[in-house]
Amino acid sequence: MSDPWVQIYGAGALITVNSSGNALVINGEDNSIYELDGSAFAPISDEATATDIGAGGGKVWIIGTEGSPETGYGIHRLDDSDWTLVPGAANEITVDNNGNAWVVNAANSIYHFNGAAFMPVNGVAKHIGVGGSEQSRIFVVGTDDHVYEFWPDRGAENPWAPAPDPSPETPVEAIAVDDEGRVRIVCGPNKNIYRSQ
């Protein structure tokens, strides 16, 4: 059986994929941002540095380095070749297929950018992931270390429905969602990786 993985020259601490299928990474040494353009990584900005990055709907968003884990960091969106500082602060970011960001801040509160400003979404989370091609599916890891999916039809008071955990007694530590809406999680002391069907 052939190896399904191909190593790409370079290194990074965090990674996402933009709408063109190119990888975007944050360098672990100086928080600089690079994009895989063909076969090599090239810096996409000489000005911005980031602690987290998300891409979707043709937009790239980052959590900057100005701030702290206790207060959150500045939020920036790449508009053409310029970074726009968007009011707010957060620790983690992801982007839906409309190009709008979802963030989790230092208080574990969840916010969604509605095209003009970040609006609060009821609920609390440690981590957040968005995916799906035609309609975005939003998942979070709650402060109880379990997975929840956003269902706006449930009402604004409680829009999060519990999602099945592969091991309910094992805390989930990271989450991502692919273009088909399938969830990947990392959980447990052995950092086991699971994918939803």
C-alpha positions in Angstrom: 0.0 0.0 0.0 1.4 3.4 -1.0 2.0 6.1 1.6 -1.0 8.6 1.4 1.1 11.4 2.9 3.6 13.6 1.0 5.9 15.7 3.1 6.1 19.3 2.1 9.3 21.3 2.7 8.8 23.7 5.6 7.6 23.7 9.2 4.8 25.4 11.1 3.0 25.4 14.4 -0.6 25.9 13.1 -2.2 25.2 9.7 -5.4 25.9 7.7 -6.4 25.6 4.1 -7.8 28.4 2.0 -10.5 28.3 -0.7 -7.9 27.6 -3.4 -6.7 24.5 -1.5 -3.4 26.1 -0.5 -2.1 25.6 3.0 -1.5 28.6 5.3 0.8 28.1 8.2 2.0 30.1 11.2 5.7 29.7 11.9 6.3 28.5 15.4 9.4 30.6 16.0 8.3 34.1 15.2 4.5 33.8 14.4 5.0 34.9 10.8 2.4 33.7 8.2 3.2 31.7 5.1 1.2 30.3 2.1 2.0 27.3 0.1 2.1 28.6 -3.4 2.7 25.7 -5.7 5.6 23.8 -4.2 7.1 26.3 -1.7 5.9 28.4 1.2 6.1 32.1 0.8 5.3 34.9 3.3 2.0 36.4 2.8 2.8 39.5 4.9 5.8 41.3 6.2 3.6 43.2 8.7 1.3 40.7 10.4 2.0 38.0 12.9 -0.5 35.5 14.3 -1.3 33.1 17.1 -4.2 31.4 15.1 -5.4 31.5 11.5 -8.6 30.6 9.6 -9.7 30.7 6.0 -13.0 30.3 4.1 -15.2 31.9 1.5 -12.2 33.6 -0.1 -11.2 35.3 3.2 -8.2 34.9 5.6 -8.6 35.9 9.2 -6.0 35.8 12.0 -5.7 36.2 15.7 -2.8 38.6 16.1 0.0 38.6 18.7 -1.0 41.9 20.4 -2.6 40.9 23.7 -2.3 37.9 26.0 -4.1 34.6 26.6 -5.8 36.1 29.6 -7.3 39.1 27.7 -7.4 37.8 24.1 -5.6 39.0 21.0 -6.5 41.4 18.2 -8.6 40.1 15.3 -7.5 40.9 11.7 -8.9 40.1 8.2 -6.9 40.1 5.0 -8.6 42.5 2.5 -6.7 42.4 -0.8 -3.1 42.9 0.5 -3.9 44.8 3.6 -4.8 43.6 7.1 -7.9 45.2 8.6 -8.1 45.3 12.4 -11.6 44.2 13.3 -13.0 45.3 16.7 -12.9 42.5 19.3 -10.5 40.2 20.9 -10.2 36.4 20.8 -8.0 33.4 21.4 -9.2 31.0 18.6 -10.7 31.6 15.2 -12.3 29.7 12.3 -14.0 30.9 9.1 -17.3 29.8 7.5 -18.0 29.4 3.8 -19.3 33.0 3.6 -15.9 34.3 4.7 -17.2 35.3 8.1 -15.2 34.5 11.3 -16.3 32.6 14.3 -14.2 33.1 17.4 -13.8 32.0 21.0 -12.4 34.6 23.4 -10.5 34.4 26.7 -13.7 34.0 28.7 -14.8 31.0 26.5 -17.5 33.1 24.9 -18.5 32.6 21.3 -18.9 35.3 18.7 -19.8 35.3 15.0 -19.0 38.1 12.5 -22.2 39.0 10.7 -20.5 41.0 7.9 -20.4 44.2 10.0 -19.5 43.3 13.6 -18.9 40.4 16.0 -22.2 39.3 17.6 -22.4 37.1 20.7 -23.7 33.5 20.3 -25.1 31.9 23.5 -22.9 29.2 24.9 -19.3 28.7 25.9 -16.5 26.8 24.3 -12.8 26.0 24.4 -12.4 25.2 20.7 -14.4 25.8 17.5 -14.4 24.4 14.0 -16.4 25.2 10.8 -16.7 23.2 7.6 -19.2 22.1 4.9 -19.4 23.3 1.3 -22.9 24.5 0.6 -24.0 25.2 4.2 -21.5 25.7 7.0 -21.6 23.3 9.9 -20.3 24.8 13.2 -19.0 22.6 16.0 -17.4 23.5 19.4 -15.7 21.7 22.2 -17.6 22.9 25.2 -16.0 23.8 28.6 -17.1 20.3 29.7 -14.8 18.8 27.0 -17.6 17.4 24.9 -18.6 18.2 21.3 -21.7 20.3 20.3 -23.1 21.4 17.0 -24.7 24.7 16.2 -28.4 24.4 15.4 -30.0 27.9 15.0 -33.5 26.3 14.8 -33.1 25.4 18.5 -33.5 29.1 19.3 -31.0 31.8 20.4 -31.1 30.7 24.1 -29.6 27.3 23.5 -28.5 26.8 19.9 -26.0 24.0 20.7 -27.0 20.3 20.4 -24.8 17.6 21.9 -22.9 15.7 19.2 -21.9 12.0 19.6 -18.5 11.5 21.2 -16.5 8.4 20.2 -15.5 8.0 23.9 -17.8 10.0 26.2 -15.5 9.6 29.2 -12.5 11.0 27.3 -12.1 14.8 27.0 -11.9 16.3 23.5 -8.9 18.6 23.1 -9.1 19.8 19.5 -11.6 19.9 16.6 -11.7 20.6 12.9 -14.4 20.2 10.2 -13.8 19.4 6.5 -15.5 20.7 3.4 -18.0 17.8 3.6 -19.0 18.7 7.1 -17.2 15.7 8.7 -15.6 16.3 12.1 -12.1 15.4 13.2 -11.3 15.5 16.9 -8.2 14.9 19.1 -9.0 13.4 22.5 -7.6 11.6 25.4 -4.1 11.3 27.0 -2.8 9.5 23.9 -4.1 12.2 21.5 -6.2 9.8 19.5 -7.7 11.2 16.3 -11.3 10.4 15.3 -13.3 11.3 12.2 -17.1 11.3 12.0 -18.8 9.2 9.3 
